């Protein structure tokens, strides 16, 4: 059933209500004298952000001028590389853990033992192993996304409807065919949930890693701006991270709708 233009406008208005209230409160609090130098107003942040994006590069008095796009590209490429690696390894491992009892006993205890270790605890190991280079950041991003993808994929593989399995076996399907044609499609909703969660954690990991393990990207700018007292750039950086995380999540959702078109048909 198609939504009317009025309903669409109403949904957009409701979605903008809370952000508008946040901006009003932010402007009010930021205008207080005691907040000077601590919480710049949205207008100050917008002004700094504009220079960061559109200002002439290499401006001596403002080292951030015109560097926004390049730093977004650095962070995005690291996230893409680490996240794709996490998905390429995490999805098959999750399927095998959920499908094979032997593989579960062999691999799952190790994964569950390593999973609670926070990304920050891996920083010294990453720097010692890879140095101050991109690979250290990609390694941390991989770890950030990997566990969420594995856990959700495993759960999806375990929750496959047993009647589907029995029906496929009665029709002569082999174990490999069961895995590829029954388990994998049935687990796809859980896999996409894991991908979305893993992608969000990957953006967290890239910021943490760029603060220490590399010398470029949004995380590096965030820490550098804080160090020199440019809180307007700090907040603009935070908004940029949220924006990039939101846009990348929407891409995963669009891919999910393309792949799981049958779920949309069922909901209607």
C-alpha positions as CSV (number, residue, x, y, z in Angstrom):
1,X,0.0,0.0,0.0
2,X,1.5,3.3,-1.1
3,X,1.9,6.1,1.3
4,X,0.3,9.5,0.5
5,X,2.4,12.7,0.1
6,X,0.8,13.9,3.4
7,X,2.0,10.9,5.3
8,X,5.5,11.2,3.8
9,X,5.7,14.8,4.8
10,X,4.5,14.0,8.3
11,X,7.2,11.3,8.6
12,X,9.9,13.7,7.5
13,X,8.6,16.4,9.9
14,X,8.7,13.9,12.8
15,X,12.2,12.9,11.9
16,X,13.4,16.5,11.9
17,X,11.7,17.4,15.2
18,X,14.2,15.9,17.7
19,X,17.3,17.2,15.7
20,X,15.7,20.7,15.7
21,X,15.2,20.6,19.5
22,X,18.8,19.4,20.0
23,X,20.0,22.4,17.9
24,X,17.9,24.8,19.9
25,X,19.2,23.5,23.2
26,X,22.8,23.3,21.8
27,X,22.6,27.0,20.7
28,X,21.2,28.1,24.0
29,X,23.8,26.3,26.1
30,X,26.7,27.2,23.8
31,X,25.8,30.9,24.1
32,X,26.3,30.8,27.9
33,X,29.6,32.7,29.0
34,X,30.8,29.7,31.0
35,X,30.7,27.5,27.9
36,X,33.1,29.7,25.9
37,X,35.9,27.6,24.5
38,X,34.2,24.4,25.6
39,X,31.0,24.1,23.6
40,X,30.9,26.3,20.4
41,X,27.4,27.1,19.1
42,X,26.0,25.4,16.0
43,X,26.7,28.5,14.0
44,X,30.4,28.5,15.0
45,X,30.6,24.8,14.2
46,X,29.0,25.4,10.8
47,X,31.4,28.3,10.1
48,X,34.4,26.1,11.0
49,X,33.0,23.2,9.0
50,X,32.5,25.3,5.9
51,X,36.1,26.4,6.0
52,X,37.2,22.9,6.6
53,X,35.3,21.7,3.5
54,X,35.6,24.7,1.1
55,X,38.5,26.8,2.3
56,X,41.7,27.1,0.4
57,X,44.1,24.2,1.1
58,X,47.4,24.9,2.8
59,X,46.2,28.1,4.5
60,X,48.9,28.8,7.1
61,X,46.6,30.1,9.9
62,X,44.2,27.3,9.5
63,X,45.8,23.9,8.8
64,X,42.4,22.3,8.5
65,X,41.2,24.5,5.6
66,X,40.1,22.5,2.6
67,X,41.2,19.1,4.0
68,X,37.7,17.7,4.9
69,X,37.2,15.7,1.7
70,X,40.7,14.1,1.7
71,X,40.3,13.0,5.4
72,X,36.8,11.6,4.7
73,X,38.3,9.6,1.8
74,X,41.1,8.3,4.0
75,X,38.7,7.1,6.7
76,X,36.2,5.7,4.2
77,X,38.7,3.7,2.3
78,X,40.0,2.2,5.6
79,X,36.5,1.3,6.7
80,X,35.7,-0.3,3.3
81,X,38.9,-2.4,3.3
82,X,38.5,-3.6,7.0
83,X,34.8,-4.1,6.7
84,X,34.9,-6.1,3.5
85,X,37.6,-8.3,4.9
86,X,35.5,-8.8,8.1
87,X,32.5,-9.8,6.0
88,X,34.4,-12.1,3.7
89,X,35.9,-14.0,6.6
90,X,33.1,-13.6,9.2
91,X,30.1,-14.7,7.2
92,X,31.6,-18.1,6.2
93,X,32.9,-18.8,9.7
94,X,29.5,-17.9,11.2
95,X,27.7,-20.2,8.8
96,X,30.1,-23.0,9.6
97,X,29.8,-22.5,13.4
98,X,26.0,-22.5,13.1
99,X,25.9,-25.5,10.7
100,X,28.6,-27.8,11.9
101,X,28.8,-29.0,15.5
102,X,32.4,-30.0,15.1
103,X,33.4,-26.6,13.7
104,X,31.5,-25.0,16.6
105,X,33.5,-26.9,19.2
106,X,36.8,-26.2,17.4
107,X,36.4,-22.4,16.7
108,X,33.6,-20.9,18.7
109,X,35.3,-21.0,22.1
110,X,38.3,-19.0,20.7
111,X,36.0,-16.4,19.1
112,X,34.0,-16.0,22.3
113,X,37.1,-15.6,24.3
114,X,38.6,-12.9,22.1
115,X,35.3,-11.1,21.4
116,X,35.1,-9.3,24.8
117,X,38.5,-7.7,24.3
118,X,37.9,-4.0,23.4
119,X,39.4,-2.4,20.3
120,X,41.5,-0.1,22.4
121,X,43.2,-3.0,24.0
122,X,44.4,-4.2,20.6
123,X,46.0,-0.8,19.8
124,X,49.5,-1.5,21.3
125,X,49.6,-4.9,19.5
126,X,48.5,-3.3,16.2
127,X,51.2,-0.6,16.4
128,X,53.9,-3.1,17.4
129,X,52.9,-5.4,14.5
130,X,52.1,-2.9,11.7
131,X,53.7,0.4,12.9
132,X,52.1,3.8,12.1
133,X,50.6,2.7,8.8
134,X,47.2,2.0,7.2
135,X,47.4,-1.7,7.8
136,X,47.2,-1.2,11.6
137,X,44.0,0.8,11.2
138,X,42.5,-1.8,8.8
139,X,43.4,-4.6,11.3
140,X,41.5,-2.8,14.1
141,X,38.5,-2.1,11.8
142,X,38.5,-5.8,10.8
143,X,38.3,-6.9,14.4
144,X,35.6,-4.3,15.1
145,X,33.3,-5.7,12.4
146,X,34.3,-9.3,12.5
147,X,32.7,-10.4,15.8
148,X,29.3,-8.8,15.2
149,X,29.1,-10.4,11.8
150,X,30.2,-13.9,13.1
151,X,27.7,-13.9,16.0
152,X,24.7,-12.8,14.0
153,X,25.5,-15.1,11.1
154,X,25.9,-18.0,13.5
155,X,22.5,-17.3,15.1
156,X,20.9,-17.1,11.7
157,X,22.3,-20.4,10.7
158,X,21.1,-22.1,13.9
159,X,17.6,-20.7,13.6
160,X,16.9,-22.2,10.1
161,X,13.5,-23.8,10.1
162,X,14.0,-27.5,10.5
163,X,11.1,-28.4,8.2
164,X,12.9,-26.7,5.4
165,X,16.0,-28.8,6.1
166,X,13.9,-32.0,6.2
167,X,12.1,-31.1,3.0
168,X,15.4,-30.5,1.2
169,X,16.9,-33.7,2.5
170,X,13.8,-35.7,1.4
171,X,14.4,-34.3,-2.1
172,X,18.0,-35.6,-2.1
173,X,19.9,-32.5,-1.3
174,X,23.5,-33.1,-0.2
175,X,25.0,-31.4,2.9
176,X,26.8,-28.8,0.7
177,X,23.5,-28.1,-1.2
178,X,21.7,-27.7,2.2
179,X,24.3,-25.2,3.3
180,X,24.3,-23.2,0.1
181,X,20.6,-23.4,-0.9
182,X,18.8,-23.6,2.4
183,X,20.9,-22.4,5.3
184,X,22.5,-19.4,3.6
185,X,19.3,-17.9,2.2
186,X,17.4,-18.5,5.4
187,X,20.3,-16.9,7.4
188,X,20.5,-13.8,5.2
189,X,18.3,-11.5,7.5
190,X,20.6,-12.2,10.4
191,X,23.6,-11.8,8.2
192,X,22.5,-8.3,7.2
193,X,21.8,-7.5,10.8
194,X,25.4,-8.4,11.6
195,X,26.7,-6.4,8.6
196,X,24.9,-3.3,9.8
197,X,26.1,-3.7,13.4
198,X,29.6,-4.5,12.2
199,X,29.7,-1.5,9.9
200,X,28.8,0.8,12.8
201,X,31.5,-0.7,15.0
202,X,33.9,-0.3,12.0
203,X,33.4,3.4,12.0
204,X,34.1,3.5,15.7
205,X,37.2,1.5,15.2
206,X,38.5,3.7,12.4
207,X,38.2,6.8,14.6
208,X,40.0,5.1,17.5
209,X,42.8,3.7,15.3
210,X,43.3,7.0,13.5
211,X,43.8,8.8,16.8
212,X,47.0,6.7,17.4
213,X,47.8,4.3,14.6
214,X,47.9,6.7,11.6
215,X,48.4,10.3,10.8
216,X,45.4,11.1,8.6
217,X,41.6,10.7,8.5
218,X,38.7,11.9,10.6
219,X,40.0,10.3,13.8
220,X,43.4,12.0,13.4
221,X,41.8,15.4,12.8
222,X,39.5,14.9,15.8
223,X,42.3,14.3,18.2
224,X,44.6,17.0,16.7
225,X,41.8,19.6,16.8
226,X,41.1,18.8,20.4
227,X,44.8,19.1,21.2
228,X,45.0,22.6,19.8
229,X,41.6,23.7,21.2
230,X,39.6,23.8,18.0
231,X,36.3,22.5,19.5
232,X,34.4,23.8,16.4
233,X,36.4,21.3,14.2
234,X,36.0,18.6,16.9
235,X,32.2,18.9,16.8
236,X,32.2,19.2,13.0
237,X,34.3,16.1,12.8
238,X,31.8,14.2,15.1
239,X,28.9,15.3,12.8
240,X,30.9,14.1,9.8
241,X,31.5,10.7,11.3
242,X,27.8,10.4,12.1
243,X,26.9,11.4,8.6
244,X,29.3,8.9,7.0
245,X,28.1,6.2,9.3
246,X,24.5,6.9,8.5
247,X,25.1,7.0,4.7
248,X,27.0,3.7,4.7
249,X,24.3,2.1,6.8
250,X,21.7,3.2,4.2
251,X,23.8,1.5,1.5
252,X,23.6,-1.7,3.4
253,X,19.9,-1.3,3.9
254,X,19.4,-0.7,0.1
255,X,21.5,-3.8,-0.6
256,X,19.4,-5.8,1.9
257,X,16.2,-4.7,0.1
258,X,17.6,-5.8,-3.2
259,X,18.7,-9.2,-1.9
260,X,15.8,-9.9,0.4
261,X,13.0,-8.7,-1.9
262,X,10.9,-11.7,-0.8
263,X,10.7,-10.3,2.8
264,X,9.2,-7.1,1.4
265,X,6.7,-9.0,-0.6
266,X,5.8,-11.1,2.5
267,X,5.3,-7.9,4.6
268,X,2.8,-6.6,2.1
